[in-house]
Amino acid sequence: MEGWKTTWRSFYYQGAPESEDPALVQGRVALLVIDVQNTYLVQVDPAGLPPAEQARLAGWAPFYDRMRGTVIPTIARLIERFRAGGNPVVFARIACLTPNGADRSLSQKKPGWNNLFLPKDEDASQIVPELAPLPGEVVVTKTTDSALTGTNLRLVLHNMGITHVVCTGIFTDQCVSSTVRSLADESFDVILVEDACAAGTMELHLREIEILNRIYCEVMRADDLLGYLPS
């Protein structure tokens, strides 16, 4: 199998030189866990639902399998290594600050799947227990897709002296992508961990990975990253 330096290349980077090894410095590389919240791991019992709704729910089965079998265990492994090496772990989550959700961005108010109403103190908006933040770890609450646009995370990372941000979470083609692009625009070096992210389908996931790779971030798998992570 090809290594991360030549995998997931888009049209723009066919034939381009290989990526350079990342120069990660202890304490200056942060792990960012994006939107791995209880609401996204709830599976509805399809019994008694109309056939069309049952079929729609069945389409999500691969996502739940990837989250439980790959993404959450991979993020948990990264969290353990980052904490052990004294490298910051930071969390972002979608949640509204007002009881009626008036502070949500327009994209979260429009009808459809992305219409989110997640009050900040309710269980649905909390990070899943397997990845729970420790006391003192930074958790930003956002009402936008990008974890930078709707929070002071850019300032926090800058103040902490962070140069490299390792992005994980969901959904690859939505909040993860928006965050990666925002970080790149703010001149952070970004690494996106392919097996620590998921989209609604693998097709959407891989398409977005290819779009983001090399332009906005370097895409690699967890095992690749851990080979560079200082401890």
Summary of the structure (lengths in Angstrom):
residues: 231
radius of gyration: 17.6
end to end distance: 27.7
largest distance: 55.0
contacts: 705
relative contact order: 0.21
helix: 38%
strand: 19%
